[in-house]
Amino acid sequence: MSITKDNLANSKKTVDPNLENLAKESFTITELSALLNVTDHTLRYYEKEFNLRIPRDSRGRRYYTPELSDIFLEIRKMKLK
């Protein structure tokens, strides 16, 4: 399951409907937090709490693969229940 507009629409909180290109190779922390309607801090918190290894680019910035994005989407769904 990849992040799609349908997946995000099923969550209780709304996301920006103008976001396009949801099927990307990777997301920055800011892009993913905007898609999931959470803060950057929240993603870093989930990373720590769930002991997730987030890859970093050559500058040390986090990037989120579609698989990791799906994990964060599932975590968010669980938190909203």
Stockholm file with secondary structure:
# STOCKHOLM 1.0

chainA/1-81         MSITKDNLANSKKTVDPNLENLAKESFTITELSALLNVTDHTLRYYEKEFNLRIPRDSRGRRYYTPELSDIFLEIRKMKLK
#=GR chainA/1-81 SS CCCCHHHHHTSSSCCCTTCCCCSCSCBCHHHHHHHHTCCHHHHHHHHHHTTCCCCBCTTSCBCBCHHHHHHHHHHHHHHHC
#=GC SS_cons        CCCCHHHHHTSSSCCCTTCCCCSCSCBCHHHHHHHHTCCHHHHHHHHHHTTCCCCBCTTSCBCBCHHHHHHHHHHHHHHHC
//
